[in-house]
Amino acid sequence: MGVEVFPELRTQTLTTRFRVPDVLVVRSADSFKRYITRPPLVAIEILSPEDTLKAMQTKSAEYYRFGVENIWVINPETCIAYRYNGIVLEEVETGELTVPETPIRVVLSEMFAELDRA
């Protein structure tokens, strides 16, 4: 399965609502024109200082209802990653984020080390 990665791509999660995840991973076969109307493979939000986990919980629940199965929230300040499990954001304690049945794998220590260098 091929994938494409996009930063800040408008995503129509409801008839009257658009969200702009920080990063989206979509299947290469999923075509779109100006914005996403089908659930992406992965939606990633990166916490900024003014964001709260409560707000990310609400946003994650909306992505989930839209059909996104892999929702990740990254906190670069604390070097903690969260995965939405369909109910709540849970801290990732395995050291990596993965997408089941794909080769997609993000090793958190490597990702946070790269962020520190930037």
Secondary structure, DSSP 8 states (H G I E B T S, - for coil): --EEEEES--EEEETTEEE--SEEEEETT---SSSB-S--SEEEEE--TT--HHHHHHHHHHHHHHT-SEEEEEETTTTEEEEE-SSSEEE--SSEEE-TTSS-EEEHHHHHHHHHH-
